[in-house]
Amino acid sequence: MLVSATEMLNKARDGKYAVGQFNINNLEWTKAVLLTAQKLNSPVILGVSEGAGKYMTGFKTVAAMVKAMDEGLGITVPVALHLDHGTYDGCYKCIKAGFTSIMFDGSHFPIDENVAKTTELVHVAHGLGLSIEAEVGAIGGEEDGVIGKGECADPAECKLIADLGVDFLAAGIGNIHGVYPANWEGLSFETLAEVNKAVGAMPLVLHGGTGIPDDQITKAISLGVAKINVNTECQLVFAEATRGYVEAGKDKQGKGFDPRKLLAPGFDAICAKVEEKMTLFGSVGKA
Ligand code: 13P
């Protein structure tokens, strides 16, 4: 069932658990995430970066595929189709394509411009029943060409953006996209606690979910994080499982080269990773 992410995230914030946003790249990814959410009776958010949207031949294709797959698989748990790190133009494209949620990443604009553009998009998104996420304090690392330094957000700026009416807020707390370097200092819970206090009951979003130790995830949820984004970790397990299949020569046995067979270990690995994360985040049985 395709829905906006507002209700599922407000419930998660109240119930002290988090809903996973799993970024999708193709049919296998989408099917793996949807079937796992249904199996575990968990709400879920499908994240689509602008790069992944382009790869899948445009947001229109993505929305059509997700809608049809949701129906075709008989998915009854709440599913939000969400633009990840959207540009101003990208947000409008997704709204038109039929996404149910958008993120406007105005963190690189001067604050006045971020405020003006966010205000406009909140108005448009809410008028059409979509949810909207905003970001304060760049998330570090690189994702699909979007590069951020990994700052800690200013709580006063978070309050300013939250008060514009966004539904959930991503605040940088030392998190980065991709694999964390060995010398990473961990999440700044001091910043998270201050942001949480500043924004009241607003669900907070933790980007860069890959590789954050379980105890830090649990602590972040206790401090208001209700949405956690995971992308790289699914890519890593998919690649590893596919490599295992090929290195074992299975593509050369019988019809092992059939893409449905070749991609099956990677598909299974994504299902297992999503199940592990949903269990850790506490969203199992919360649909
Ligand atoms: P990771 O790739 O580090 O899991 O980050 C995902 C993310 O934050 C998507 O916005």
Boltz pocket constraint, residues with backbone or C-beta under 6 A from the ligand:
constraints:
  - pocket:
      binder: B
      contacts: [[A, 23], [A, 47], [A, 84], [A, 85], [A, 143], [A, 176], [A, 177], [A, 178], [A, 179], [A, 206], [A, 207], [A, 208], [A, 209], [A, 210], [A, 229], [A, 230], [A, 231], [A, 232], [A, 233]]
      max_distance: 6.0
